[in-house]
Amino acid sequence: MENTFEKIYEIVRRIPKGTVATYGQVALLAGNPRLARVVGYALHVNPDPDSIPCYRVVNRFGRVSPAFAFGGENRQITLLEADGIPVTDGCVDLTRYQWQPEISDF
């Protein structure tokens, strides 16, 4: 599991400011699209939130986490808005702000 977490953290570090990724997207980039829940768990125990921007990960509908590990839902919204990402009713517009990396880069 440790290697899986490290891969997840590596991917989350690469999410550019001003964009978000979904748990499933991170799982896919980490090599197993069925690990979305594991991504959530890994981010909940994020060992270095200053360099692993877990707040940039949202659910498949763009909704922020009510259980955001580092200060709750409002903290995640504050951090996203500081990145220039508007959050409306707890959701990010994925059509505008979802990260679109090249799968071949992973």
C-alpha positions in Angstrom: 0.0 0.0 0.0 2.9 2.3 0.7 4.0 2.4 -3.0 0.4 3.0 -4.0 0.2 6.0 -1.6 3.5 7.4 -2.9 2.2 7.1 -6.5 -1.0 8.9 -5.5 1.0 11.7 -3.8 3.3 12.0 -6.8 0.2 12.5 -9.1 -1.5 15.0 -6.7 1.7 17.1 -6.5 1.4 17.5 -10.3 -2.1 18.9 -10.4 -1.5 22.5 -11.6 -2.7 25.5 -9.6 -6.1 26.5 -11.0 -7.2 23.0 -11.8 -8.7 20.0 -9.9 -8.7 16.3 -10.4 -11.2 13.7 -9.2 -10.5 10.8 -7.0 -11.2 8.4 -9.9 -8.9 10.4 -12.2 -6.0 10.2 -9.7 -6.7 6.4 -9.3 -6.6 6.0 -13.0 -3.3 7.9 -13.4 -1.9 5.8 -10.5 -2.6 2.7 -12.5 -5.9 1.3 -11.1 -9.2 3.1 -11.8 -10.8 1.0 -9.1 -8.8 2.7 -6.3 -10.7 5.9 -5.9 -11.5 5.1 -2.3 -7.9 4.4 -1.6 -7.0 7.8 -3.1 -9.4 9.4 -0.6 -7.8 7.5 2.3 -4.3 8.4 1.2 -5.2 12.0 1.0 -6.9 11.9 4.4 -3.5 10.8 5.9 -1.5 13.2 3.7 1.9 13.5 5.4 2.9 16.8 3.7 -0.1 19.0 2.9 2.2 21.9 2.1 3.6 20.1 -0.9 0.8 17.6 -1.7 -2.2 19.8 -2.5 -4.9 17.3 -1.6 -7.5 20.1 -1.6 -7.3 20.0 -5.4 -9.0 16.6 -5.5 -12.8 16.5 -5.6 -15.4 13.9 -6.2 -16.7 12.9 -9.7 -19.3 15.6 -9.6 -16.8 18.3 -8.6 -18.1 18.4 -5.0 -15.6 19.3 -2.3 -15.3 16.9 0.7 -17.3 17.6 3.8 -14.6 15.7 5.7 -11.6 17.5 4.3 -8.8 16.3 6.5 -7.1 19.7 7.0 -9.8 22.0 8.2 -13.1 20.8 6.8 -15.2 21.7 3.8 -14.8 25.4 4.2 -11.0 25.2 4.3 -11.0 23.2 1.0 -13.2 25.9 -0.5 -10.9 28.6 0.7 -7.9 26.9 -0.7 -9.5 26.3 -4.1 -10.7 29.9 -4.3 -7.2 31.1 -3.5 -6.1 29.0 -6.5 -8.6 30.9 -8.7 -11.2 28.2 -8.8 -14.7 29.3 -8.0 -16.8 27.0 -5.8 -20.6 27.3 -6.1 -22.8 25.4 -3.6 -19.8 23.2 -2.7 -19.0 22.3 -6.3 -16.3 23.1 -8.9 -17.2 23.2 -12.6 -15.3 20.3 -13.9 -15.9 21.3 -17.5 -13.8 24.4 -16.8 -11.4 23.4 -14.1 -10.7 19.7 -14.4 -7.0 18.9 -15.1 -6.4 17.3 -18.5 -3.0 15.6 -18.3 -1.7 13.4 -21.0 -2.1 9.8 -19.8 1.1 9.0 -21.6 3.0 11.3 -19.1 2.3 8.8 -16.3 
